[in-house]
Amino acid sequence: MAGGRQAEPSAGIIDSQSVRAAESVATTSRGYDAAKKVQGTKRHVIVDTLGLLLVVIVTAASVQDRDGAKPALERLRDWYERIALIWADSAYAGKLVTWAKKHVRLTPEIVKRSDDVSGFVVLPRRWVVERTLSWISQRRRCVRDYERLSEHHEAMALGAMIILMGRRLTRSAYPKSP
């Protein structure tokens, strides 16, 4: 394959993003993320090392990252057998690491931020998923959750990535003329 990579990824990166919910979203599927001060839903995404979306799960914003990660990791295991390593931030540390090793045969590696650094710091591997979340948020329908069903919001996030990947493929198929 192009770039000397295998067709199926062997590693992934997981993170979540809280999104404000519109009035059309049912109150039963909304929650409050106290850390971000957001009333709405939360996207749990797993991407490959290039930042291409592998899995997206939408839950209430009140769901903890490690609790939302379980169905996402199960879906990842069902769809991608070759993946063995998952990078994550410290919100996924603790019991999720042992659960992932035991139930879905994945090895989560927690990428921690140094305590002696203040302000913004680019963390190895973690910046890739942050960039993907930014790409998804560039689409109007993904900035805020307007969907009545979480499956519809998941489809919107997948659609945003399909548009991005389609543009990349088109750009590489038709190089610039001299």
ZIFEN-V968437 format. One record per helix or strand of 2 or more residues. SS is the DSSP state (@ for helix, = for strand). FROM is the first residue (numbers start at 1). TO is the last residue. If there is no record, write none. Layout:
ss/from/to
SS/FROM/TO
SS/FROM/TO
This chain:
ss/from/to
@/2/4
=/11/21
@/27/29
=/31/33
=/38/47
=/53/60
@/65/79
=/85/88
@/90/92
@/95/103
=/107/110
@/126/137
@/140/143
@/150/173
